[in-house]
């Protein structure tokens, strides 16, 4: 994703200029942004202070890291399940591992 040439502090400053009474069209022309960009910023940062924006950025970064960790863990889990399934198939084809089970589940094992 392309990074903005404006940081959070600058964006909040631009939004405060508009709240102070500067027209949206003039503000967009002054800073070289489109009105769509301005309204997108207003939806995301409207009513925030600079400290709130920093907290928001930190939370977004932490959320991205956690999503990446979750995706990696789910991938590892899927791989382990696949390997376990293949090992189980190989054991069944080789004749099992250890004591043999009775042919019918209803029959008790010998010596019981």
C-alpha positions in Angstrom: 0.0 0.0 0.0 1.3 3.4 -0.9 2.3 5.6 2.0 0.8 9.1 2.1 3.2 12.0 1.8 1.4 13.5 4.8 1.8 12.1 8.3 -0.9 11.9 10.9 0.0 15.2 12.5 -0.2 17.0 9.2 -3.5 15.4 8.3 -5.0 16.4 11.6 -3.7 20.0 11.1 -5.3 20.1 7.6 -8.6 18.9 9.1 -8.4 21.5 11.9 -7.9 24.2 9.2 -11.2 23.1 7.6 -12.9 23.2 11.0 -11.6 26.7 11.6 -13.6 27.9 8.5 -11.4 27.4 5.5 -13.4 26.1 2.5 -12.8 22.5 1.5 -12.1 23.3 -2.1 -9.5 26.0 -1.1 -8.0 23.7 1.5 -7.6 20.9 -1.1 -6.0 23.3 -3.6 -3.7 24.7 -1.0 -2.3 21.3 0.1 -2.5 19.6 -3.3 -5.0 16.9 -2.4 -8.3 15.7 -3.9 -11.6 16.3 -2.2 -12.0 12.4 -2.1 -8.7 12.2 -0.1 -9.8 15.0 2.2 -13.1 13.2 3.0 -11.4 9.9 3.5 -9.1 11.6 6.0 -12.0 13.2 7.6 -13.7 9.8 8.0 -10.6 8.3 9.5 -9.1 11.1 11.6 -12.0 13.4 12.2 -12.2 14.5 15.8 -8.9 12.9 16.7 -6.0 14.7 18.4 -2.4 14.0 17.5 -1.9 11.7 20.5 -5.0 9.7 19.5 -3.7 9.4 16.0 -0.4 8.0 17.3 -2.2 5.5 19.4 -4.3 4.5 16.4 -1.2 4.0 14.3 0.4 1.8 17.1 -2.8 -0.3 17.3 -3.0 -0.7 13.6 0.7 -1.9 13.5 0.1 -4.3 16.4 -3.0 -5.6 14.7 -1.1 -6.3 11.5 1.6 -8.2 13.4 -1.0 -10.3 15.2 -2.8 -11.1 11.9 0.5 -12.2 10.4 1.2 -14.4 13.4 -2.2 -15.9 13.3 -1.9 -16.7 9.6 1.5 -18.4 10.1 0.1 -20.4 13.0 -2.9 -21.5 11.0 -0.6 -22.5 8.1 1.6 -24.5 10.5 -1.5 -26.2 11.9 -2.7 -27.2 8.5 0.7 -28.6 7.5 0.9 -30.6 10.7 -2.6 -32.0 10.1 -1.7 -33.0 6.6 1.5 -34.7 7.8 -0.4 -36.5 10.5 -3.0 -37.7 8.0 -0.3 -39.1 5.7 1.5 -40.8 8.6 -1.8 -42.4 9.7 -2.5 -43.7 6.1 1.0 -45.2 6.0 0.6 -47.0 9.3 -2.8 -48.5 8.3 -1.3 -49.8 5.1 1.7 -51.3 6.9 -0.5 -53.2 9.3 -0.9 -50.9 12.3 1.4 -50.0 15.1 1.5 -52.3 18.1 -1.3 -54.6 19.3 -3.9 -55.6 16.8 -7.5 -54.7 17.5 -10.2 -57.4 17.3 -11.9 -57.6 13.9 -15.3 -56.7 15.3 -15.6 -54.0 17.9 -18.2 -55.9 19.8 -15.8 -58.8 20.6 -13.7 -58.6 23.7 -10.0 -59.0 23.3 -8.5 -62.3 24.2 -7.8 -62.8 27.9 -10.4 -60.4 29.1 
